[in-house]
Amino acid sequence: MNKKTKKISLFILLVIILFINFYPLPYYVTRPGMAQVLDEIIDVQGGYDEKGEFMLTTVRMGEANVISYVMAKMKKYYSLEPKNAILLENETDEEYQVRQSYYMENSQENALQVAFQKAGKEVNVTMNGIYVLSVQEGMPADGILKPGDRIVAIDEQNFDSSTGFTNYIQGKQVGDDISVTFFRNGEKLTRTVAIAELSETKKPGIGIVLVEDKDVKTNPEVKINTEQIGGPSAGLMFSLEIYNQLVKEDITKGYRIAGTGMISSDGTVGPIGGIEQKIVAADREGAEIFFAPNENGAKNSNYEMAKKTAKDIDTKMKIVPVDTIDDALAYLEKLEAKK
């Protein structure tokens, strides 16, 4: 093989390698992430120590290339998710990360509110409105509302939570008009928006993704460091860790306790994605108990999927169904302390 042929072959090989490693495919690869010990990232001023551990669980996600695509097809508990199933319509990767940061911030605020109320400690919540994270193209809010708008009233009514806002909207009929008052770049605006049927849920809506904008002030102060973690799924475990540092009794009873689930300001636990991968992550870190959203006993709930995965990987980890934080606290109250 002469030098010219060698150079051409090397060039072709280099192009192939670059293509395999860097050419993006319209998928994300998800896989088991980590189980993060929460007392390492949450500090309640003057809080109590614990013998056991509460842990949040995560799913790792990255843009698929040829190699990771093939790996996901071959490896168990690796999953391929189409980008359009993860990203909102016309949403960029950067906008997705911003949305996940908003969700994380909201989950922390709800966790603080729930934990302090359960512990009978001082907490003050100021509801500032609802942030618009994205607007669905072709829906009534399209062209009227924009990401970053802060909605403060609907039909001149204020709401204490995003749940109240959603319930009010879903109480309307398709075709009804509502008056939306919001702030944009410091300017207060009011616009009329029609109600339509949402394509995914078939319920009345205006076509926005939202998150609460509220300030939660506590006494004592709580510091939470979640630089590399996004999304709302750690809410339940945040609540339990904060509560445990606030009360004298150690509710871990010496166990390593993992879990997942969104937390609402009323203590309701909501479902999340990637439950199978989170079970794998928790088992790898030696968790003995795992709290999973029960979804009120719905078919194929997070809890049901968690049980199937636990059986499949042959873990001794106890899977516990929860619909509210009270369910988790009641289970822990009856739990015998580890010897």
Wavefront OBJ file of the C-alpha trace (Angstrom):
o trace
v 0.000 0.000 0.000
v 1.567 3.272 -1.091
v 1.625 6.446 1.003
v -1.224 8.067 -0.923
v -3.493 5.073 -0.392
v -2.594 4.980 3.303
v -3.493 8.653 3.719
v -6.826 8.166 1.993
v -7.584 5.116 4.159
v -6.662 6.987 7.339
v -8.815 9.923 6.291
v -11.795 7.666 5.614
v -11.261 5.912 8.970
v -11.109 9.265 10.742
v -14.350 10.390 9.098
v -16.053 7.149 10.159
v -14.835 7.544 13.754
v -16.011 11.156 13.888
v -19.373 10.159 12.453
v -19.842 7.338 14.963
v -18.895 9.495 17.936
v -20.334 12.877 17.119
v -23.185 12.561 14.632
v -26.331 13.164 16.726
v -29.355 10.939 16.366
v -32.937 12.080 17.154
v -32.872 10.160 20.439
v -31.751 10.462 24.028
v -30.186 7.510 25.828
v -31.290 7.117 29.438
v -29.741 4.767 31.976
v -29.524 4.254 35.732
v -27.998 7.253 37.440
v -26.970 7.671 41.054
v -28.441 7.500 44.528
v -27.333 10.723 46.231
v -27.180 10.846 50.033
v -29.239 13.874 50.966
v -27.615 14.966 54.210
v -24.568 15.761 52.066
v -26.471 18.378 50.064
v -29.158 19.554 52.525
v -28.272 21.405 55.709
v -30.894 22.616 58.166
v -29.345 25.207 60.484
v -29.021 23.583 63.901
v -30.664 20.431 62.567
v -30.477 16.962 64.108
v -28.140 14.229 62.857
v -29.361 10.879 61.540
v -27.990 7.356 61.809
v -29.449 6.192 58.501
v -29.673 7.965 55.186
v -32.277 9.351 52.838
v -31.245 9.255 49.177
v -32.636 10.776 46.003
v -32.292 8.764 42.808
v -31.531 9.951 39.299
v -31.551 8.896 35.675
v -28.608 9.774 33.438
v -29.534 11.082 30.024
v -27.446 12.020 27.015
v -27.864 12.707 23.350
v -27.554 9.497 21.348
v -24.809 8.833 18.832
v -24.260 5.628 16.872
v -22.280 3.921 19.649
v -24.643 4.827 22.506
v -27.633 3.913 20.331
v -26.244 0.404 19.827
v -25.397 0.099 23.534
v -28.933 1.092 24.478
v -30.287 -1.643 22.240
v -28.038 -4.227 23.885
v -27.923 -3.275 27.575
v -30.737 -3.869 30.019
v -32.202 -0.797 31.720
v -30.751 1.442 29.041
v -33.530 3.115 27.112
v -33.929 5.107 23.911
v -36.335 8.032 24.061
v -37.253 10.020 20.935
v -36.309 13.664 21.346
v -39.863 14.765 20.654
v -40.977 12.683 23.653
v -38.598 14.595 25.939
v -38.509 18.090 24.487
v -41.554 20.284 24.176
v -42.531 21.474 20.731
v -39.773 23.722 19.300
v -37.821 23.452 22.571
v -34.023 23.462 22.384
v -31.719 21.415 24.614
v -30.786 24.618 26.449
v -34.438 25.508 27.036
v -35.026 21.976 28.315
v -32.265 22.410 30.895
v -33.766 25.736 32.001
v -37.158 24.044 32.394
v -35.603 21.278 34.491
v -33.928 23.906 36.697
v -37.294 25.593 37.269
v -38.817 22.229 38.182
v -36.002 21.527 40.629
v -36.390 24.920 42.285
v -40.133 24.399 42.603
v -39.648 20.921 44.095
v -37.323 22.388 46.728
v -39.826 25.106 47.614
v -42.651 22.587 47.949
v -40.424 20.290 50.013
v -39.555 23.105 52.402
v -43.195 24.071 52.776
v -44.369 20.498 53.389
v -41.530 19.518 55.751
v -41.798 22.623 57.928
v -45.575 22.371 58.179
v -45.346 18.687 59.156
v -42.708 19.500 61.768
v -44.730 22.436 63.144
v -41.957 24.895 62.342
v -42.136 28.455 61.068
v -42.564 28.786 57.299
v -43.862 31.735 55.306
v -44.965 31.272 51.700
v -45.546 34.164 49.329
v -47.183 33.218 46.027
v -46.002 35.576 43.294
v -47.805 33.933 40.403
v -47.107 31.291 37.817
v -44.216 31.289 35.349
v -44.858 30.247 31.769
v -42.102 27.816 30.776
v -43.309 27.158 27.233
v -46.265 27.754 24.949
v -47.660 25.031 22.702
v -47.739 26.023 19.063
v -51.254 26.287 17.622
v -52.966 26.472 21.029
v -54.895 29.558 22.253
v -51.991 30.959 24.296
v -49.702 30.866 21.241
v -48.936 34.435 20.183
v -50.382 35.862 23.406
v -48.189 34.441 26.161
v -44.435 33.879 26.011
v -41.936 31.822 28.054
v -40.929 33.887 31.069
v -44.293 35.618 31.473
v -45.499 35.612 35.076
v -49.246 35.057 35.348
v -50.687 36.722 38.448
v -54.454 36.382 37.910
v -57.112 34.620 35.852
v -60.446 36.439 35.571
v -59.089 38.746 38.298
v -58.705 35.775 40.650
v -55.433 34.919 42.393
v -54.331 31.372 43.210
v -52.268 29.915 46.042
v -50.806 27.170 43.857
v -50.473 25.928 40.297
v -53.031 23.262 41.228
v -55.618 25.956 41.914
v -54.810 27.575 38.585
v -55.107 24.278 36.711
v -58.339 23.301 38.445
v -59.895 26.649 37.568
v -58.945 26.303 33.899
v -60.171 22.709 33.735
v -63.478 23.802 35.235
v -64.154 25.852 32.110
v -65.766 24.690 28.881
v -63.974 24.477 25.544
v -64.667 27.760 23.740
v -64.953 29.856 26.916
v -62.812 32.987 27.185
v -60.694 33.842 30.213
v -58.895 37.035 31.154
v -55.194 36.475 31.853
v -53.210 39.084 33.778
v -49.429 38.738 33.615
v -46.128 40.585 33.860
v -43.672 40.738 30.960
v -40.418 42.675 31.298
v -41.876 44.581 34.237
v -45.054 45.599 32.385
v -48.439 44.423 33.615
v -50.672 43.174 30.801
v -54.135 41.651 30.509
v -55.223 39.591 27.510
v -58.174 37.395 26.607
v -57.407 33.752 25.875
v -59.831 31.066 24.691
v -60.111 27.612 26.231
v -59.368 24.634 23.971
v -59.047 20.874 24.390
v -55.486 19.798 25.089
v -54.340 17.130 22.639
v -52.494 15.009 25.241
v -54.943 15.013 28.158
v -58.194 15.843 26.320
v -58.910 18.333 29.118
v -59.647 22.073 28.828
v -56.559 24.277 28.714
v -54.783 27.130 26.986
v -51.595 25.309 25.955
v -48.852 26.316 28.387
v -46.331 24.514 30.587
v -46.028 26.289 33.911
v -44.308 26.301 37.276
v -45.124 28.159 40.465
v -43.298 31.367 41.309
v -43.212 31.615 45.075
v -40.919 32.616 47.900
v -40.545 30.248 50.846
v -38.916 31.654 53.984
v -38.132 29.303 56.853
v -36.870 29.476 60.395
v -34.382 27.830 60.799
v -32.692 28.446 57.450
v -32.139 25.554 55.031
v -29.387 25.290 52.434
v -29.815 22.918 49.477
v -27.022 22.351 46.945
v -28.260 20.633 43.776
v -25.993 22.071 41.078
v -25.949 18.993 38.836
v -29.504 17.765 39.445
v -32.627 18.913 37.611
v -36.296 18.089 37.439
v -39.030 17.680 40.053
v -38.644 14.013 41.003
v -36.644 14.489 44.227
v -39.418 16.399 45.979
v -40.575 13.606 48.293
v -37.060 12.707 49.415
v -36.167 16.378 49.945
v -39.222 16.666 52.204
v -38.280 13.622 54.274
v -34.655 14.719 54.708
v -35.605 18.260 55.759
v -38.262 16.957 58.141
v -35.793 14.521 59.696
v -33.294 17.271 60.404
v -36.058 19.380 61.975
v -37.361 16.803 64.465
v -35.523 15.174 67.343
v -36.530 11.598 66.475
v -34.473 10.014 63.703
v -37.124 8.647 61.352
v -34.544 6.764 59.257
v -34.263 4.277 62.158
v -30.744 3.558 60.864
v -31.791 2.404 57.369
v -30.612 3.491 53.933
v -33.814 4.785 52.358
v -34.121 5.823 48.715
v -37.125 6.932 46.721
v -38.584 9.258 44.175
v -41.698 11.284 43.437
v -42.795 14.845 42.908
v -44.179 16.648 45.947
v -47.042 19.128 45.832
v -47.453 21.875 48.416
v -50.259 19.828 50.026
v -47.994 16.799 50.451
v -49.328 14.777 47.531
v -46.712 12.569 45.841
v -46.790 12.523 42.033
v -45.389 10.062 39.467
v -42.074 10.466 37.665
v -40.216 8.976 34.710
v -37.468 6.381 34.723
v -38.646 4.463 37.785
v -37.024 1.210 36.603
v -33.625 2.863 36.231
v -33.958 4.520 39.624
v -34.632 1.165 41.265
v -31.397 -0.153 39.713
v -29.475 2.924 40.916
v -30.831 2.605 44.466
v -30.010 -1.105 44.630
v -26.448 -0.450 43.485
v -26.007 1.982 46.392
v -27.294 -0.501 48.947
v -30.681 1.056 49.658
v -32.862 -1.112 51.908
v -36.175 0.715 51.393
v -37.527 2.505 48.330
v -40.550 4.841 48.309
v -42.386 4.763 44.958
v -45.406 6.849 43.843
v -48.509 4.671 44.039
v -50.693 6.864 41.786
v -53.717 5.822 43.866
v -53.352 2.233 42.724
v -53.481 2.991 38.993
v -52.555 0.288 36.512
v -48.862 0.412 35.539
v -48.186 2.924 38.309
v -44.650 3.840 39.332
v -45.080 1.460 42.271
v -46.125 -1.462 40.064
v -43.209 -0.854 37.684
v -40.828 -0.546 40.629
v -41.980 -3.901 42.034
v -41.449 -5.601 38.674
v -37.950 -4.186 38.373
v -37.053 -5.134 41.953
v -38.132 -8.705 41.246
v -36.233 -8.759 37.959
v -32.933 -7.657 39.500
v -33.533 -9.877 42.549
v -33.032 -7.127 45.106
v -33.922 -7.444 48.786
v -34.853 -3.750 48.814
v -38.383 -3.209 50.162
v -40.594 -1.272 47.709
v -43.131 0.890 49.550
v -46.114 2.571 47.803
v -46.886 6.190 48.756
v -49.563 8.633 47.632
v -48.676 11.336 50.163
v -45.819 12.219 52.463
v -48.052 11.051 55.312
v -47.901 7.535 53.837
v -44.109 7.604 54.016
v -44.086 9.020 57.550
v -46.620 6.440 58.728
v -44.495 3.615 57.318
v -41.363 4.955 58.995
v -43.161 5.437 62.308
v -44.054 1.721 62.404
v -40.600 0.635 61.260
v -38.498 -1.087 63.911
v -35.136 0.551 64.506
v -32.237 -1.227 62.844
v -30.033 -3.134 65.258
l 1 2 3 4 5 6 7 8 9 10 11 12 13 14 15 16 17 18 19 20 21 22 23 24 25 26 27 28 29 30 31 32 33 34 35 36 37 38 39 40 41 42 43 44 45 46 47 48 49 50 51 52 53 54 55 56 57 58 59 60 61 62 63 64 65 66 67 68 69 70 71 72 73 74 75 76 77 78 79 80 81 82 83 84 85 86 87 88 89 90 91 92 93 94 95 96 97 98 99 100 101 102 103 104 105 106 107 108 109 110 111 112 113 114 115 116 117 118 119 120 121 122 123 124 125 126 127 128 129 130 131 132 133 134 135 136 137 138 139 140 141 142 143 144 145 146 147 148 149 150 151 152 153 154 155 156 157 158 159 160 161 162 163 164 165 166 167 168 169 170 171 172 173 174 175 176 177 178 179 180 181 182 183 184 185 186 187 188 189 190 191 192 193 194 195 196 197 198 199 200 201 202 203 204 205 206 207 208 209 210 211 212 213 214 215 216 217 218 219 220 221 222 223 224 225 226 227 228 229 230 231 232 233 234 235 236 237 238 239 240 241 242 243 244 245 246 247 248 249 250 251 252 253 254 255 256 257 258 259 260 261 262 263 264 265 266 267 268 269 270 271 272 273 274 275 276 277 278 279 280 281 282 283 284 285 286 287 288 289 290 291 292 293 294 295 296 297 298 299 300 301 302 303 304 305 306 307 308 309 310 311 312 313 314 315 316 317 318 319 320 321 322 323 324 325 326 327 328 329 330 331 332 333 334 335 336 337 338 339
